[in-house]
């Protein structure tokens, strides 16, 4: 089994911190008899647990971030600087 990296641990921590309270609330609803509400909170908690991983995968991950930053350093400097560079798509 491979060791967890820093980004993986941050994703797990973010997912657990978002889904933990939802699981507790869902369990409490199931325990008091509101099964439909409890199952709804469990499903939202499952989505919240996976959400940070999904967002990181859509952005491209840390290797793609580093590759993009290094490739920008090789280009000629033009009039685009700062935030304008981030929002402009070539």
C-alpha positions in Angstrom: 0.0 0.0 0.0 1.4 3.4 -0.9 1.7 6.1 1.7 -0.7 9.0 1.7 0.6 12.3 0.4 0.0 15.7 1.7 -2.7 16.6 -0.9 -4.5 13.3 -0.2 -4.5 13.9 3.5 -5.9 17.4 3.0 -8.6 16.0 0.7 -9.6 13.4 3.3 -9.6 15.9 6.1 -11.8 18.4 4.1 -14.2 15.6 3.1 -14.5 14.3 6.6 -15.0 17.7 8.1 -17.8 18.4 5.7 -19.5 15.0 5.9 -19.0 14.2 9.6 -21.7 16.5 11.0 -24.1 15.3 8.3 -23.6 11.7 9.3 -24.2 12.5 12.9 -27.4 14.3 12.0 -28.5 11.5 9.7 -27.9 8.9 12.4 -29.9 11.0 14.9 -32.8 11.3 12.4 -32.8 7.5 11.7 -32.7 6.8 15.5 -35.7 9.1 16.2 -37.8 7.5 13.5 -37.4 9.9 10.5 -35.8 7.3 8.2 -36.3 9.3 5.0 -34.6 12.3 6.4 -31.8 10.2 7.8 -31.2 8.5 4.5 -31.2 11.9 2.7 -28.5 13.2 5.1 -26.5 10.1 4.7 -26.5 10.5 0.9 -25.6 14.2 1.1 -22.8 13.2 3.5 -21.5 10.7 0.9 -21.5 13.5 -1.7 -19.7 15.8 0.7 -17.1 13.2 1.4 -16.2 12.8 -2.2 -16.5 16.5 -3.2 -12.9 17.7 -2.5 -11.5 14.8 -4.5 -13.9 15.6 -7.4 -12.9 19.3 -7.4 -9.2 18.5 -7.3 -9.6 16.0 -10.2 -11.5 18.5 -12.3 -8.8 21.1 -11.8 -6.1 18.6 -12.8 -4.3 17.9 -9.5 -1.1 19.2 -8.1 1.2 17.8 -10.9 -0.8 19.7 -13.5 -0.7 22.9 -11.4 3.1 22.7 -11.2 3.4 21.9 -14.9 1.2 24.9 -15.8 3.2 27.2 -13.5 6.6 26.1 -15.0 5.3 26.4 -18.6 4.2 30.0 -17.9 7.7 30.9 -16.9 9.1 29.9 -20.3 6.8 32.1 -22.3 7.6 35.7 -23.2 6.3 38.3 -20.9 3.5 40.3 -22.5 1.0 42.8 -21.1 -0.9 40.2 -19.2 0.0 40.2 -15.5 -1.6 39.2 -12.2 -5.2 38.1 -12.1 -5.8 38.9 -15.8 -3.4 36.0 -16.6 -5.4 33.5 -14.6 -8.7 34.4 -16.1 -7.6 34.6 -19.7 -7.7 31.3 -21.7 -5.4 30.9 -24.7 
